[in-house]
Amino acid sequence: MDDRILLWRNTIQLFHSYNRPDFVGPFKAIGFSYVVERHFLTKQGEERKPDIVASGESGWIILELTTQTGSKEPKLDTYKAIDPRNLNQYVSNTHDSTPDILSSRLSFVDDGPSCQIIVKDILRVEKEGYLDNQDLKDALGRAKGADLSKLPEIPVAIVPEMKSKEIRRGLVDIVMQLFEPNSDGKTSLQLVEEGLERLYDRIGVTEKRSLMNKVNNVMDDLIKNHLPEYLELTKEGKYKATEKFKQHHKTMGHIASRLGDWAAPGPQKTWDDSFASR
């Protein structure tokens, strides 16, 4: 699994709760609802687009999710100027105060004077002393040590900030569904909706359209350069198995092999290479 997807999945877990195993995410515990990659303005009219903004009765937060090894302190600092009046566009709990700003990572990197959550497996919380919201601080304290790897998997496969290579990897399982019996195909919007899963309703129209364009580009490449005999874009705008495609274990193995080449570009396999050992 890509680090970026693991980071997003495990961060989103903190907004959920489960009976088995017994887990209440710290953001869920204090009633936070969230939006993803929405546009905000500072009081000077400058645009900011944080990864996640969440709000509840006790306050609001900005979450920056990153796999980069460099410090995010300069970027986190820019979020302090966001005008809280923008909140009423996206969430029901609005505030006049400045947000608590956190970074979410898979391993610790010093992001300056901000709280940091580490979500790789065991939930860690660093620098919680920088939080002003006591309810948030307490909820994070109670959740410390939770094993996020034991929770039911969140099937988010793509996120708005992904590059083309990451999107290809995220779409592999969804594309394989196009070759299932009785599949009616999927539009680029349906691919995006399925890939985003629960994030779909939390991002804006502009970000959805941008993702659709990226999906169209990578799917066009898949059809032209990897599966021209088995996959097509219909006049109705659906990606669908061609009439030539017939269900067979060798054909499915060939398609899976080609999808692997598409998702992780490297030396191209031939038909014979794919089945020499079968």
C-alpha positions in Angstrom: 0.0 0.0 0.0 1.3 3.5 -0.9 2.4 5.5 2.1 0.0 8.3 1.1 -3.0 6.0 1.2 -2.0 4.5 4.5 -1.6 8.0 5.9 -5.0 9.1 4.7 -6.8 5.9 5.7 -5.4 5.9 9.2 -6.0 9.7 9.7 -9.6 9.3 8.7 -10.0 6.4 11.2 -9.7 9.0 13.9 -13.1 10.4 12.9 -14.8 7.0 13.3 -15.7 4.5 16.0 -16.1 0.7 16.1 -17.5 -1.9 18.5 -15.1 -4.6 17.4 -12.5 -3.8 18.1 -13.6 -1.3 20.7 -12.3 2.0 19.4 -13.5 5.6 19.5 -11.4 8.0 17.3 -10.4 11.1 19.2 -12.1 13.4 16.6 -15.2 11.3 16.7 -15.2 11.4 20.5 -15.6 15.2 20.5 -18.1 15.4 17.6 -15.8 16.8 14.9 -17.1 16.7 11.3 -14.6 17.3 8.5 -14.1 18.4 4.9 -11.2 17.7 2.6 -9.2 20.2 0.4 -11.7 23.0 0.6 -10.8 26.6 -0.3 -10.4 29.1 2.5 -9.4 32.8 2.5 -7.3 34.7 4.9 -8.5 38.1 6.2 -6.1 39.6 3.5 -7.9 37.7 0.8 -5.2 35.1 0.2 -6.2 31.5 -0.6 -5.4 28.5 1.5 -6.4 24.9 0.9 -5.7 22.7 3.9 -5.9 18.9 3.6 -8.5 18.6 6.3 -10.6 21.1 8.2 -12.7 19.8 11.1 -15.0 21.4 13.5 -17.1 20.6 16.6 -18.7 22.4 19.5 -15.4 22.8 21.3 -13.4 24.3 18.5 -11.9 23.6 15.1 -8.7 22.2 13.7 -6.6 22.2 10.5 -4.8 18.9 9.6 -1.9 18.8 7.2 -1.2 15.2 6.0 2.3 14.7 4.6 4.8 11.9 3.8 7.5 14.5 3.0 10.7 14.3 5.0 11.1 18.1 5.3 9.5 20.2 7.9 6.0 21.6 7.2 6.4 24.4 9.7 6.3 27.2 7.1 3.1 25.9 5.5 1.4 25.2 8.9 2.2 28.8 9.9 0.3 30.1 6.9 -2.9 28.4 8.1 -3.0 30.6 11.2 -4.2 33.5 9.0 -7.3 31.7 7.7 -10.5 33.7 8.4 -12.8 31.5 10.6 -15.8 33.0 9.0 -15.1 30.7 6.0 -16.2 27.8 8.2 -19.9 28.5 7.6 -19.6 27.4 4.0 -18.7 23.8 5.0 -19.6 22.9 8.6 -22.4 23.5 11.0 -20.1 24.5 14.0 -18.5 27.8 13.4 -16.1 29.7 15.5 -14.5 33.1 15.9 -11.3 31.7 17.3 -8.1 30.6 15.5 -7.8 26.9 14.8 -5.6 24.3 16.4 -3.2 23.2 13.8 -1.8 19.7 13.6 0.3 17.6 11.2 -0.4 13.9 10.6 2.6 11.7 9.6 3.7 8.1 9.5 6.9 9.0 11.4 8.1 12.0 13.4 9.5 15.0 11.7 9.8 18.3 13.5 7.1 20.6 12.2 7.7 23.3 14.6 5.3 24.6 17.3 2.3 22.4 16.3 0.8 19.2 17.6 1.7 16.1 15.5 -0.1 12.8 15.3 1.8 9.7 14.1 -0.6 7.2 12.5 1.5 4.4 11.0 0.3 1.6 13.3 0.2 2.6 16.9 -1.3 6.1 17.4 1.3 8.5 18.8 0.7 12.1 19.8 3.6 14.6 20.0 3.6 18.2 21.2 0.0 18.2 22.4 1.0 21.1 24.7 0.6 23.4 21.7 -3.2 22.6 21.5 -5.6 25.2 23.0 -8.7 23.0 22.9 -8.6 21.0 26.1 -11.4 18.6 24.9 -9.2 17.8 21.9 -6.1 17.4 24.1 -8.0 15.0 26.4 -9.4 13.0 23.5 -6.0 12.5 21.9 -4.6 11.5 25.3 -7.2 8.8 25.7 -6.6 7.5 22.2 -2.8 7.3 22.5 -1.5 3.8 21.9 -4.5 2.6 19.9 -3.4 0.0 17.3 -4.8 1.5 14.0 -3.7 -1.6 12.1 -6.3 -3.7 13.8 -9.3 -1.5 12.7 -11.5 -2.4 9.8 -9.9 -1.1 6.6 -11.2 2.1 5.1 -11.3 1.4 1.3 -10.2 4.9 0.2 -8.0 4.2 -2.9 -7.4 7.7 -4.3 -7.2 11.2 -2.8 -7.2 14.6 -4.6 -3.5 15.4 -4.1 -2.3 12.2 -5.9 -0.1 12.2 -8.9 -0.8 10.1 -11.9 1.4 7.1 -10.9 -0.4 6.9 -7.5 -3.8 7.1 -9.1 -3.0 4.2 -11.4 -2.1 2.1 -8.4 -5.2 3.2 -6.6 -7.4 2.2 -9.5 -6.1 -1.3 -10.1 -8.8 -3.2 -8.1 -11.6 -1.0 -9.4 -10.5 -1.6 -13.0 -10.5 -5.3 -12.4 -14.2 -5.0 -11.6 -14.8 -3.9 -15.2 -14.0 -7.5 -16.2 -16.4 -9.2 -13.8 -19.5 -11.0 -15.3 -22.4 -8.6 -15.9 -20.3 -5.5 -15.4 -22.0 -2.6 -17.1 -18.8 -0.5 -17.1 -18.0 2.7 -15.2 -17.7 6.3 -16.1 -14.7 8.4 -14.9 -17.0 9.9 -12.3 -18.0 6.5 -11.0 -14.3 5.5 -10.8 -13.6 8.7 -8.8 -16.6 8.1 -6.6 -15.6 4.5 -5.8 -11.9 5.5 -5.3 -12.7 8.3 -2.9 -15.2 6.2 -1.1 -16.3 8.2 2.0 -14.2 11.2 1.0 -16.4 11.8 -2.1 -19.0 13.9 -0.3 -16.3 15.8 1.6 -14.4 17.4 -1.3 -15.5 20.2 -3.6 -16.7 20.1 -7.2 -13.4 21.5 -8.5 -11.3 18.8 -6.8 -13.7 16.1 -8.2 -13.3 17.4 -11.7 -9.6 17.6 -11.4 -9.5 14.0 -10.3 -11.8 13.0 -13.1 -9.4 14.6 -15.6 -6.5 12.7 -14.0 -8.5 9.5 -14.2 -9.4 10.0 -17.8 -5.7 10.5 -18.7 -4.5 7.4 -16.9 -7.4 5.3 -18.3 -6.7 6.5 -21.8 -3.1 5.4 -21.4 -4.3 2.0 -20.1 -6.5 1.4 -23.1 -4.0 2.6 -25.7 -0.8 1.1 -24.3 -1.7 -1.8 -22.1 -5.2 -3.3 -22.8 -6.3 -2.2 -26.2 -7.9 -5.5 -27.1 -9.8 -5.8 -23.8 -10.8 -2.4 -22.6 -12.6 0.5 -24.3 -14.3 3.8 -23.7 -17.9 3.6 -25.0 -19.9 6.3 -26.8 -21.8 6.6 -23.5 -18.6 7.6 -21.7 -18.1 4.3 -19.9 -14.9 2.3 -19.5 -16.0 -1.3 -20.3 -14.6 -4.7 -21.4 -14.6 -5.1 -25.2 -16.7 -7.7 -27.0 -13.4 -9.6 -27.6 -12.9 -10.1 -23.9 -14.0 -13.6 -22.7 -13.8 -14.8 -19.1 -10.9 -17.2 -18.7 -8.3 -17.6 -16.0 -5.4 -17.1 -18.5 -7.0 -13.9 -19.9 -7.6 -12.6 -16.4 -4.0 -13.4 -15.5 -2.8 -11.5 -18.6 -5.0 -8.5 -17.7 -3.8 -8.5 -14.1 -0.2 -8.6 -15.4 -0.8 -5.7 -17.7 -2.4 -3.7 -14.9 0.6 -4.4 -12.8 2.9 -3.0 -15.5 0.6 0.1 -15.9 0.4 0.7 -12.1 4.2 0.2 -11.5 5.9 1.0 -14.8 9.0 -1.2 -15.5 10.2 -3.7 -18.0 7.3 -4.8 -20.1 6.2 -8.4 -19.9 5.1 -10.3 -23.0 2.3 -12.8 -23.1 4.8 -15.6 -23.0 6.6 -14.1 -20.0 3.4 -13.8 -18.1 2.5 -17.4 -18.5 5.8 -19.3 -18.9 5.5 -20.7 -15.4 1.7 -21.4 -15.5 
